[in-house]
C-alpha cells in the first residue's frame, strides 16, 4: 500500500534531497523496505529480516512517484498570484533510478512538501494517477483504498461540484475523494475558490464530510457488501496541513501514520546529526536554531524512534498557519463499521 511524506514549516525550508533521498529510510527506500515502530518488530541491522508486513502495509510500492512543493516563483512574475503555489513532478519510473527526480531534489528547497510513492489498487499505472493531486493552491494525497470504488464511482461523481469534477484528470479512487473534499471545502464554488485559504479546522471538517459521504454511498449502493476503507489522507494549502488516519472497522487499524516535530533537524544537513546516525560534518548551525516544523509520514524516515509519535487510529492531526499543531479524535459512529471480507470467519 502507498507511502507518503509531508513536511510543513512557516520559516524553515527543507532540501528535498535531504528529506526524500538521503535518509537510510527516506521515502524512496520505502518502495521495498519498512520500519514501523510500535506496530511491528524491527531489526536495525536488517529492516526486512523476520518482519511480517500486514495487508495494510503491503511490501512493494512500485507504481509511481509524485512530489509537490510550494514556491513563490509564480507570484514573483504574476501580479494575479499571491503567495506560494504548488509545483508537481510525477513519474512512473522507480524513484532512485529517475535522474530527473534526483536532480530536482538536489536543487529544490521548500517549506511545504508533499511526496508519495504508489501501490496501485487496480487503476492504471500512469503519471496522471500519481499523487499528490493539485486543485489550485490545494494538494491532496492518500494511502489506502476506497472499497468497491468501481461500483460506487458513478454515485460519488454525482456529489462533485462541476469544477471539481472537471479537475479529476485520472481514474483513481483517491483523486475522486480529493475532488469531493474540494467540493465541500469550497461550497462547490468555481475554480477561483481553489485559490483561497481556509482555516485548518474547516479543512478538517471538509475532509471528514468527504469520508462520511463515501461510507454513506457505499452503504446505499453496496449494502451488506460494503467493506471497510483505509483512508490515510493529507491536505495542505501551502500554509496549513491536515492529516487523517481512518478505517471504518470496529477493531482493525488503518495503515501506519506517524508525526514528528523534531526529526527535521536530523534531516537538514545544516544542523548537527545525520539521518543515518552519527554527526554531520557539514553542519553550520546549532540544532536550537532550527525553525518549528511538523512532519507526517507513513513510516519514520529516521531510525531515532523517540522522534516519532504514532497518530492514533481514527484521528486527525491539524497544523494551523502559525504552526500550532493538535491531534484530535474524529467523530465516529458505530453504524459506519464494515466487515473485512478477508477476515477469518
C-alpha positions in Angstrom: 0.0 0.0 0.0 1.2 3.5 -0.8 3.6 5.6 1.3 3.7 9.3 1.7 5.7 12.1 3.4 4.6 15.6 4.3 6.6 18.5 5.7 5.3 21.9 6.7 7.1 24.8 8.3 6.4 28.6 8.5 10.1 29.5 8.4 12.4 26.5 7.8 12.7 25.2 4.2 14.0 21.7 3.7 16.0 20.4 0.8 14.0 17.7 -1.0 17.2 15.6 -1.3 17.6 15.7 2.5 14.1 14.5 3.4 13.3 12.1 0.5 16.6 10.6 -0.8 19.5 10.9 1.7 17.9 9.2 4.8 18.5 5.5 5.0 14.8 5.1 5.4 13.7 8.1 3.3 10.6 7.8 1.2 12.4 6.5 -1.9 13.6 3.5 0.1 10.1 2.6 1.3 9.4 1.1 -2.1 10.5 -2.2 -0.7 11.7 -1.6 2.9 9.6 -0.9 6.0 10.1 0.5 9.5 7.0 0.5 11.7 8.0 1.2 15.4 5.2 0.5 17.9 3.4 -1.6 15.2 5.9 -4.3 14.0 9.2 -5.6 15.3 12.3 -4.0 13.8 15.9 -5.3 13.4 18.0 -2.2 12.8 20.7 -4.3 11.1 18.3 -5.7 8.6 15.0 -4.0 8.2 13.5 -6.9 6.2 14.7 -9.7 8.4 11.9 -11.6 10.2 9.4 -8.8 9.5 5.8 -9.7 8.6 4.1 -6.9 6.8 0.3 -6.7 7.3 -2.0 -6.3 4.4 -2.5 -2.6 5.0 1.3 -2.1 5.0 2.0 -4.1 1.9 5.6 -4.7 0.8 6.0 -3.1 -2.6 5.2 0.4 -3.7 6.4 0.4 -7.3 3.6 2.0 -9.3 4.7 5.6 -9.4 6.1 8.6 -7.6 4.8 12.1 -7.2 6.2 15.2 -5.3 4.7 18.6 -4.9 6.5 21.6 -3.3 5.4 25.1 -2.7 7.2 28.1 -4.3 6.6 31.8 -4.7 8.2 31.8 -8.2 4.8 32.4 -10.0 3.9 35.2 -7.6 7.1 37.0 -8.4 6.3 37.2 -12.1 2.4 37.4 -12.0 0.6 40.1 -10.1 -2.6 37.9 -10.0 -0.9 35.2 -7.9 -0.3 35.8 -4.2 1.9 33.6 -2.0 3.3 30.2 -2.6 1.8 27.8 -5.1 2.4 24.1 -5.7 4.6 22.7 -8.4 4.3 18.9 -9.1 6.5 16.3 -10.6 5.1 12.8 -11.4 6.7 9.7 -12.9 6.2 6.0 -13.1 10.0 5.4 -13.0 11.5 3.9 -9.8 12.5 7.0 -7.8 16.1 6.0 -7.3 16.6 5.4 -11.0 14.9 8.7 -12.1 17.7 11.1 -12.8 15.3 14.0 -13.3 13.8 13.4 -9.9 17.2 13.2 -8.2 18.3 16.4 -9.9 15.2 18.3 -8.9 15.6 17.1 -5.3 19.2 18.1 -5.2 18.4 21.7 -6.2 15.0 22.4 -4.7 14.1 23.6 -1.2 10.7 24.4 0.1 8.9 25.0 3.4 6.0 22.7 2.4 6.5 19.4 0.6 4.1 16.5 -0.2 5.7 13.3 -1.6 4.1 9.9 -2.4 5.0 6.5 -3.8 2.2 4.5 -5.2 0.9 0.9 -5.0 -2.0 0.7 -7.4 -5.2 -0.7 -6.2 -6.3 -1.6 -9.7 -6.3 1.6 -11.7 -3.7 2.1 -14.4 -0.1 2.8 -13.7 0.2 6.2 -15.3 1.7 9.5 -14.2 -1.7 11.2 -14.1 -2.8 8.7 -11.4 0.1 9.6 -9.1 -0.4 11.7 -6.0 -0.3 14.4 -4.9 -3.4 15.8 -6.7 -3.4 19.6 -7.2 -6.5 21.8 -7.2 -5.3 25.4 -7.3 -3.3 26.1 -4.2 -4.5 22.9 -2.6 -2.8 19.5 -2.6 -4.2 16.1 -1.6 -2.7 12.6 -1.2 -3.9 9.3 0.1 -2.6 6.0 1.4 -5.2 3.2 1.4 -8.3 2.2 -0.6 -11.9 3.2 -1.1 -13.6 -0.2 -1.1 -15.9 -1.0 -4.0 -14.8 2.2 -5.8 -15.8 0.9 -9.3 -19.3 0.2 -8.1 -19.8 3.5 -6.3 -17.9 5.8 -8.7 -21.0 6.9 -10.7 -22.9 7.8 -7.5 -19.9 9.5 -5.9 -19.3 11.7 -9.1 -22.9 13.0 -8.7 -21.8 14.6 -5.4 -19.0 16.6 -7.0 -19.2 20.2 -8.0 -18.8 20.9 -11.7 -15.3 22.4 -11.4 -14.1 19.7 -9.0 -15.5 17.0 -11.4 -13.7 18.7 -14.3 -10.5 18.8 -12.2 -10.3 15.0 -12.0 -7.7 14.0 -14.6 -7.1 10.4 -13.7 -9.1 7.3 -12.7 -8.1 6.7 -9.0 -10.4 6.5 -6.0 -8.0 8.9 -4.3 -8.5 11.7 -6.8 -12.2 11.4 -6.7 -12.1 11.7 -2.9 -9.9 14.8 -3.4 -12.5 16.3 -5.7 -15.2 15.6 -3.1 -13.1 17.2 -0.4 -12.6 20.3 -2.6 -16.4 20.4 -3.3 -17.1 20.5 0.4 -14.2 22.9 1.3 -15.3 25.5 -1.3 -19.0 25.0 -1.1 -19.0 23.9 -4.7 -18.0 27.3 -6.0 -15.9 27.9 -9.1 -12.1 27.5 -9.6 -11.5 30.9 -8.2 -12.3 29.4 -4.8 -9.4 27.0 -5.2 -7.1 29.9 -4.8 -8.5 30.9 -1.4 -7.2 30.0 2.1 -9.5 28.3 4.6 -9.0 27.7 8.4 -7.4 24.4 9.2 -10.4 23.3 11.1 -12.6 24.0 8.1 -10.2 21.8 6.0 -10.5 19.0 8.6 -14.3 19.3 8.6 -14.5 19.1 4.8 -12.2 16.1 4.9 -14.4 14.4 7.5 -17.5 15.2 5.5 -16.0 13.6 2.4 -15.1 10.4 4.4 -18.6 10.2 5.8 -20.2 10.7 2.4 -18.0 7.9 0.9 -19.2 5.5 3.6 -22.9 6.5 3.2 -22.7 6.0 -0.6 -21.1 2.5 -0.1 -23.9 1.5 2.3 -26.5 2.9 -0.1 -25.1 1.2 -3.2 -23.5 -1.9 -1.8 -25.5 -2.6 1.3 -24.1 -5.6 3.3 -21.3 -6.0 0.7 -19.7 -2.7 1.8 -16.2 -3.4 3.1 -14.0 -1.1 5.3 -12.0 1.7 3.8 -8.4 2.6 4.7 -8.2 6.4 4.5 -4.9 7.9 5.5 -5.4 11.4 3.9 -3.3 14.6 3.8 -4.3 18.0 2.6 -2.5 21.4 2.5 -2.9 24.9 1.1 0.8 25.7 1.4 0.4 27.1 4.9 -1.8 24.7 6.8 -1.9 20.9 6.9 -4.4 18.3 7.9 -3.6 14.6 8.1 -6.3 11.9 8.7 -5.8 8.3 9.8 -9.0 6.3 9.5 -10.5 2.9 9.0 -14.2 2.1 9.5 -13.9 -1.2 11.2 -14.7 -2.0 14.8 -11.2 -3.3 15.7 -8.8 -3.2 12.7 -6.3 -0.4 12.5 -5.7 1.9 9.5 -2.3 1.9 7.7 0.6 3.3 9.7 1.0 7.1 10.1 3.5 9.0 12.3 4.3 12.6 13.0 7.4 14.4 14.3 8.2 17.9 15.4 11.9 17.3 15.8 13.1 15.0 13.0 13.5 17.9 10.6 16.7 18.9 12.5 18.2 15.5 11.8 17.1 15.5 8.2 18.5 19.0 7.4 22.3 19.0 6.6 22.7 22.5 8.0 22.3 21.1 11.5 24.1 18.6 13.7 23.1 14.9 13.3 22.6 12.8 10.3 19.6 10.7 9.1 21.8 7.6 9.1 23.2 8.2 12.6 26.4 10.0 13.7 27.5 13.6 13.3 27.1 15.7 10.2 30.4 17.3 9.4 28.8 19.9 7.1 26.5 21.3 9.9 26.7 25.1 10.0 24.1 25.9 12.6 23.1 24.8 16.1 20.1 22.5 16.4 18.3 25.1 18.5 18.3 27.4 15.5 16.1 25.1 13.5 12.6 26.5 12.9 9.4 24.9 14.1 8.0 22.2 11.7 5.8 19.2 11.5 6.5 16.0 9.5 3.8 13.4 8.9 4.9 10.2 7.2 3.6 6.7 6.6 6.8 5.5 8.2 9.5 7.3 10.2 12.4 8.5 7.9 14.9 8.4 10.7 15.7 5.5 12.9 15.5 7.6 16.1 12.2 6.1 17.3 12.0 8.8 20.1 11.5 11.5 17.4 8.2 10.0 16.2 4.7 9.5 17.5 2.1 7.2 16.1 -1.1 9.0 15.2 -3.9 7.1 16.9 -6.5 5.3 14.8 -9.4 7.4 13.6 -7.7 10.6 14.5 -6.8 13.9 12.7 -3.7 15.9 13.0 -4.2 19.6 12.4 -1.5 22.2 11.7 -2.6 25.8 11.6 -0.9 28.7 9.7 1.2 29.7 12.7 2.5 26.1 13.1 0.2 25.3 16.1 -0.5 21.6 16.0 -3.1 19.4 17.6 -4.2 15.8 17.3 -7.9 15.0 17.9 -10.2 12.1 17.6 -12.5 12.3 14.6 -16.3 11.9 15.2 -17.1 8.2 14.8 -20.4 6.3 14.7 -20.7 2.5 15.0 -23.1 2.4 12.0 -20.1 3.1 9.8 -18.4 -0.2 10.8 -18.0 -2.7 7.9 -16.7 -6.2 7.9 -13.3 -7.1 6.4 -14.1 -9.6 3.6 -10.7 -11.3 4.1 -11.0 -11.7 7.9 -11.3 -15.3 9.2 -14.9 -16.5 9.7 
